[in-house]
Amino acid sequence: CDNDDLPINNDTTKFIWSIGTTDDLEHHQKRGSASVIILNPVTPPVNITESQVWEMNVKTKLPAMETTYWCTAHKSPPYTSKRHIIGFK
């Protein structure tokens, strides 16, 4: 942190972004801005009755060690449009 940094708080923060192949800010190919609430964003209510359920059960035996690193990949059912995870347990 330095004197030019802004605090991150519960207010809306304006992000200005740009993407380019060089560091020349005048000629970036894509640029834009977005207003974002970083901390505690408001999330819209979800109608769980209109949701689809994708159950995934993994049977594994964890070793009797204090720390275990375990990573797996799972293929989702095929979808033709974007999906969002709204919960897991």
Steps between C-alpha positions, in 0.01 A plus 500: 500500500607856433348849508348458151304185592127519558333306781288196414166542675127424459449780245480456123845505338553596135749276321659628179664228294680457170659213312760531228803337346733782614535733798392799287175615666391697193460192282352228719264285297237451770410734784210573726381558852281332757339608825549229761419453867803303617409432863162346589342529154122488475394169348160454340259253658499154342183303430625155592188331357609605149851360545644175370691273736826335405598247764853379522608250764863408544597198706857519620694413810704788639836410653545547875731797458462854632527655152367343183503658154232357274404627157257345255334606177142415411325543166164675522195393304487659152333843493426734211495818711688651793434351847571626852560305819269636769596267780686189602548287809 
